[in-house]
Amino acid sequence: MRSPTPSSAAPATPLPPAPRATFFPGQRVRVTQQVPRQSGPLAITVEGTVLKFEQQKTGSWFAHAKGDKLWLDRLELLKDDGEQV
């Protein structure tokens, strides 16, 4: 018995990297974060001025990532009432 031949479908093309948001210190922004829940998503909106925007390592391990860690974008804001988030 012969083994099945692979399909003649075109090879999968890798997806381009997702565009990265760019924020600058002093820029005024409104950020909405949605948290999935069983009863429906919870939306949290924060407005403020950008203090800094950078990538930081998390404690999570992620294979083949820079430093074998998962890197996330971190955005620090200064709210109108002075709170830093």
C-alpha positions in Angstrom: 0.0 0.0 0.0 1.3 3.5 -0.9 1.4 6.4 1.5 -1.0 9.2 0.7 0.5 12.0 -1.4 0.5 15.5 0.1 -2.2 17.9 -1.3 -1.1 20.3 -3.9 -2.4 23.3 -2.0 -0.1 26.4 -2.0 2.2 26.7 1.0 0.9 28.9 3.8 2.3 32.4 3.7 3.4 33.8 7.1 1.3 36.7 8.4 3.1 40.1 8.6 3.7 41.4 12.1 0.8 43.3 13.7 1.4 47.1 13.6 2.6 48.4 16.9 1.0 51.4 18.4 3.2 54.4 19.0 2.8 56.8 21.9 4.9 59.7 22.9 5.5 61.3 26.3 3.1 64.2 26.7 0.5 62.8 24.3 -3.1 62.9 25.6 -4.8 59.5 25.1 -7.9 57.5 26.0 -7.4 53.8 26.5 -10.1 51.2 26.8 -9.3 47.7 28.1 -11.8 44.9 27.6 -11.7 42.0 30.0 -13.6 38.9 28.8 -16.0 37.4 31.4 -18.6 34.7 31.3 -21.4 37.3 31.8 -20.0 39.6 29.0 -17.0 41.8 28.6 -16.0 44.4 31.2 -14.7 47.6 29.6 -12.5 49.9 31.6 -11.6 53.3 30.1 -8.8 55.6 31.4 -7.8 59.0 30.1 -4.5 60.7 30.7 -1.1 61.9 29.5 1.5 59.4 28.4 4.5 59.3 30.7 6.2 56.4 29.0 5.6 53.6 26.5 8.0 50.6 26.4 8.2 46.8 26.2 8.8 45.0 29.5 9.4 41.3 30.3 6.8 39.4 32.2 7.4 36.4 34.4 5.9 34.1 31.8 8.1 31.8 29.8 7.5 31.8 26.1 9.6 29.7 23.7 11.7 31.4 21.1 11.0 34.9 22.4 13.7 37.4 23.2 15.4 36.2 26.4 12.9 33.3 26.5 10.4 35.6 28.2 7.1 37.0 27.0 7.4 40.8 26.3 4.4 43.0 26.6 3.8 46.7 25.7 3.5 48.8 28.8 1.8 52.2 28.8 2.2 54.5 31.8 -0.3 57.4 32.1 -0.8 60.4 34.4 -4.5 60.9 35.0 -5.9 64.4 35.5 -6.3 63.8 39.3 -2.5 63.0 39.6 -2.8 59.3 39.8 -0.2 57.4 37.8 -1.5 54.2 36.1 
